[in-house]
Amino acid sequence: MALLTSEEIQKLGVACELLVNEKQVRHVGVINELGRLVAGGFRQGAEPLLEDEKIAMTYMQMQLDFKMRQELDDVLGKIDYIASRRTKQLIISVPINENLVLIIAEPNADDKEIIKKAEELFDEITVLTI
């Protein structure tokens, strides 16, 4: 497990802020290997649908789900992203090294456009620092 430096966390935070300001995006956060939020959060004024305790549990669940899916990487290839469209929100997780970028958007948001923007923002950072 590689620990992020404060400089890396700051850069990830900036990318989160840029993405959370995209149309229909409510939350962007970077979750470490332990399922803990290390950067980002909800857009100002966006009310979470879950209580803080459930949000923390969701972070851990997303990281566990990702790790379990990685078991098939040798056969199916690496995961580009995981998207789940629910009636009340769209949930997207994009891996960056051992971490996940978790994005929560409105249910009718364009997942492909959000994923493209996330990959552009976070790939640039991972090339530079992580």
Secondary structure as UniProt FT lines:
FT   HELIX           6..20
FT   TURN            23..24
FT   STRAND          25..31
FT   TURN            33..34
FT   STRAND          37..42
FT   TURN            44..45
FT   HELIX           52..69
FT   HELIX           70..72
FT   HELIX           73..76
FT   STRAND          82..85
FT   STRAND          90..96
FT   TURN            97..98
FT   STRAND          99..105
FT   TURN            107..108
FT   HELIX           111..128
//
